[in-house]
């Protein structure tokens, strides 16, 4: 395939995805599948989607942190997604089915950056990244996809489709977050008072920060600066239960507190 053909396909796919990410227009179910040839092509599509959407980025998602998840998705490394400013909310949040017509809620741990982290020749260390962080937050990733169904989609499709990231909801960080023992942090996720999912964070705070270290250095290798005030999620601990119109989803963390999001009825 020629570079010219690659560029044409990247643009066509990016325009489809941006039509959903910007305007809420799902790709028709009978549209031809993308058949993305590589992770590099998928990232080029995601970057182009961000250009078309044209919004500032207020946060990032980090997915497939472990080798097993990467193997299942057919990827060689973790993947990322952008949180556009209009899709970033503080808890309690109000979601619209016009913006997120098919939403799944991942209860996660997020960190906020307290300083800009520009690209540099020498990789950032764990100590430097930990010192640069401003907080540790209970968070939701709002997962949604441009296609009406995930059937038949593969890992590179998710990468191209902004990592499946449709938004983020965050709660406040405790002042003593650096000393938290997150290895024992439990999360119970309820929808309208009924428990739908629960889990326990199985990593220490320093193990979670290791994901952030990889992310910052990876983004630096791509020439991207992480900005003070941006958030980064680190993966779900409660699966990916759906949130439908008229429902309220509440995640209760044993130490970090509670966050919630309500999907309006219209």
Residue pairs with C-beta under 8 A, 6 or more apart in sequence:
1 37
6 37
6 41
9 41
10 41
10 44
10 45
10 48
11 48
13 34
13 36
13 45
13 160
14 45
14 48
14 49
14 51
14 52
14 160
15 52
16 27
16 31
16 146
17 27
17 45
17 49
17 146
17 160
17 161
17 162
18 49
18 52
18 53
19 25
19 27
19 146
20 26
20 27
20 146
21 49
21 53
21 84
21 146
21 162
21 166
22 52
22 53
24 98
24 99
24 100
24 101
26 101
26 102
26 146
26 147
26 148
27 146
27 147
27 148
28 148
29 147
29 148
29 149
33 152
34 157
34 160
36 42
36 45
36 156
36 157
36 160
38 156
39 75
39 76
39 77
39 79
39 155
39 156
39 159
41 156
41 160
42 156
42 157
42 159
42 160
43 159
43 160
43 222
45 159
45 160
46 80
46 81
46 82
46 159
46 160
46 161
46 162
46 163
49 160
49 162
50 57
50 82
50 84
50 162
53 84
55 84
55 85
55 86
56 84
56 85
57 82
57 83
57 84
57 85
57 227
57 230
58 83
58 84
58 85
58 87
58 88
58 168
58 229
58 230
58 231
59 82
59 83
59 88
59 110
59 168
59 230
59 231
59 232
59 233
60 80
60 81
60 82
60 83
60 215
60 226
60 230
60 231
60 232
60 233
61 80
61 81
61 82
61 83
61 141
61 163
61 165
61 168
61 232
61 233
62 78
62 80
62 211
62 212
62 215
62 232
62 233
62 234
62 235
63 69
63 78
63 79
63 80
63 81
63 158
63 163
63 164
63 235
64 70
64 73
64 75
64 77
64 78
64 79
64 155
65 78
65 211
65 234
65 235
70 76
70 77
70 78
70 155
73 79
73 154
73 155
73 158
74 154
74 155
74 156
75 155
75 156
75 159
77 218
78 211
78 214
78 215
78 218
79 155
79 158
79 159
79 163
80 159
80 163
80 215
80 218
80 219
81 162
81 163
81 164
81 165
82 162
82 163
82 165
83 165
83 167
83 168
83 231
87 99
87 142
87 166
87 167
87 168
88 167
88 168
88 170
88 231
89 167
89 168
89 169
89 170
89 261
90 169
90 170
90 171
91 138
91 140
91 169
91 170
91 171
91 258
91 259
91 260
91 261
92 259
92 260
92 261
92 262
93 140
93 169
93 259
93 260
93 261
93 262
94 261
94 262
94 264
95 103
95 142
95 167
95 243
95 261
95 262
95 263
95 264
96 263
96 264
97 103
97 245
97 263
97 264
97 265
97 266
98 266
99 166
99 167
100 142
100 144
100 166
100 167
100 263
101 144
102 144
102 145
102 148
102 242
103 142
103 143
103 144
103 166
103 242
103 243
103 263
104 142
104 143
104 144
104 240
104 241
104 242
104 243
105 140
105 141
105 142
105 143
105 189
105 238
105 240
105 241
105 242
105 243
105 249
105 251
105 261
106 140
106 141
106 143
106 233
106 235
106 236
106 238
106 239
106 240
107 138
107 139
107 140
107 187
107 189
107 197
107 199
107 236
107 237
107 238
107 251
107 253
108 139
108 140
108 141
108 233
108 234
108 235
108 236
108 237
109 136
109 137
109 138
109 139
109 182
109 185
109 201
109 208
109 233
109 234
109 237
109 256
110 136
110 137
110 138
110 139
110 168
110 170
110 231
110 232
110 233
110 234
111 133
111 135
111 136
111 137
111 208
111 209
111 212
111 231
111 232
111 234
112 133
112 134
112 135
112 137
112 170
112 173
112 229
112 230
112 231
113 132
113 133
113 134
113 226
113 227
113 228
113 229
113 230
113 231
113 232
114 132
114 133
114 134
114 135
114 228
115 132
115 228
116 225
116 226
116 227
116 228
117 124
117 129
117 132
117 216
117 220
117 225
117 226
118 220
118 225
119 219
119 220
119 221
119 223
119 224
119 225
120 220
123 217
123 220
124 213
124 216
124 217
124 220
125 213
126 206
126 209
126 210
126 213
129 209
129 212
129 213
129 216
130 178
130 206
130 209
133 209
133 212
134 173
134 228
135 172
135 173
135 177
136 173
136 174
136 177
136 178
136 180
136 182
136 205
136 256
137 170
137 171
137 172
137 173
137 231
137 256
138 170
138 171
138 251
138 253
138 256
138 257
138 258
138 259
139 168
139 169
139 170
139 171
139 231
139 233
139 259
140 168
140 169
140 170
140 249
140 251
140 259
140 261
141 165
141 167
141 168
141 233
141 236
142 165
142 166
142 167
142 168
142 169
142 261
143 164
143 165
143 166
143 240
144 164
144 166
145 153
145 158
145 161
145 164
146 161
147 153
147 157
147 161
158 164
168 231
168 233
169 259
169 261
170 231
170 259
171 256
171 257
171 258
171 259
172 257
173 256
174 180
174 255
174 256
174 257
177 205
178 205
180 205
180 255
180 256
181 204
181 205
181 255
182 201
182 203
182 204
182 205
182 208
182 255
183 201
183 202
183 203
183 204
184 200
184 201
184 254
185 200
185 201
185 253
185 254
185 255
185 256
186 198
186 199
186 200
186 201
186 253
186 254
187 198
187 199
187 200
187 201
187 237
187 238
187 251
187 252
187 253
187 254
188 195
188 197
188 198
188 251
188 252
189 195
189 196
189 197
189 198
189 238
189 241
189 249
189 250
189 251
189 252
190 196
190 249
190 250
190 251
190 252
191 241
191 243
191 247
191 248
191 249
191 250
192 247
192 248
196 241
196 249
197 238
197 239
197 241
198 238
199 236
199 237
199 238
199 239
200 237
201 208
201 237
202 237
208 234
211 234
211 235
212 232
212 234
215 232
216 226
219 225
219 226
226 232
238 251
241 249
243 249
243 261
243 263
244 263
245 263
245 264
245 265
245 266
246 263
246 264
246 265
247 262
247 263
248 260
248 261
248 262
248 263
249 260
249 261
249 262
249 263
250 258
250 259
250 260
251 258
251 259
251 260
252 258
253 259
